[in-house]
Amino acid sequence: MNFDKKIATRDGFGEEIVALGKENRNILVVDADIGKSCKTGAFRKELPEQYLNVGIAEQNCAGVAAGLATCGKIPFIVTYAAFGSMRMVEMIRQEICYPHLNVKIACSHGGVTPANDGASHQAIEDMGILRTIPNMTVIMPADYYSARKLVRAAAEFDGPVYLRFTRDAIPVIYDEEDSFVIGKAKQLRQGKDVAIIANGDTVRLALQAAEELAAQGIEARVLDMHTVKPLDTEAVMDCIENIGRIVTVEDHNILNGLGSAVCELAAEAGKGKVRRLGIQDQFGMSAPYERLLAMNGVTVENIVDSAKALLK
């Protein structure tokens, strides 16, 4: 872990999609005229014949990508998370997921990382919306290296995938050699007292909280649940059965996201206690990224306090 080195996960996507496009000419980018922000500029310059810009028409992106997929192509729709999930949702359901087409939806500006852009651009509902659609896989990498590896895994995966990236630079957690499997959590720290399950840009907060808890004699297991759907039920059930106290942390509405998915398993098992930390059931606002997280209780201090409260 190198918390001093910070890179946005959208940069990891931008670099990996170029490498993938050079390796496989069937990989295409279908851009909604937002390539500068979503880091597809290098792909457009180096692989122009594999790049389509359909303009500011996200719903059309879905239809174009679906058509390309029926011809054996592997299209990556590229836009902001707010538009790639909500503006396109009917087309994703009807034209991509229902026929189970091999389309990837790669979205930057997930969660509150759009910060000063305000509520209209902050996608805090996206993963929850898309995890309810059959055949959809939902992924949020925790750092630059995991973004590159999970983009590659998505390209090799047969079926619809939603990939969510950050606008802001976030700390590097992994090394280039780390491997990732869709649907399998990464355990970053062992612990028997409490489990902290996080994803995306909140994994670094979970790790910092675990260090503070360790200094107080509390052993916290930390899981990077990069795949929200399909959830790694085996890893979560192990936390429920053998620890029984779980704090979930996410840069997403606490409704229908990672916390809800974990609570569903705990409820069905009839055991375990879960505290959900995330964006409260409210719209965002214009403010610096870290301040927006703090306003919603997504902080190292609150993770520590929540874990200790479960232990009482």
MOCORVEN-V150854 format. One record per run of one state. SS is the DSSP state (helix for helix, strand for strand, loop for the rest). FROM is the first residue (numbers start at 0). LEN is the number of residues. Records with the same first field share a line. If there is no record, write none. Layout:
SS: FROM-LEN, FROM-LEN
//
This chain:
loop: 0-1, 7-1, 23-3, 31-3, 38-2, 46-1, 53-4, 70-3, 87-1, 97-6, 108-1, 110-4, 117-5, 123-2, 131-5, 140-3, 156-4, 164-5, 172-8, 181-2, 184-1, 189-4, 198-1, 215-4, 224-2, 229-3, 242-2, 253-4, 269-3, 279-9, 295-4, 311-1
strand: 1-6, 26-5, 50-3, 73-7, 103-5, 109-1, 122-1, 136-4, 160-4, 169-3, 180-1, 183-1, 185-4, 193-5, 219-5, 226-3, 244-9, 272-7
helix: 8-15, 34-4, 40-6, 47-3, 57-13, 80-7, 88-9, 114-3, 125-6, 143-13, 199-16, 232-10, 257-12, 288-7, 299-12
//
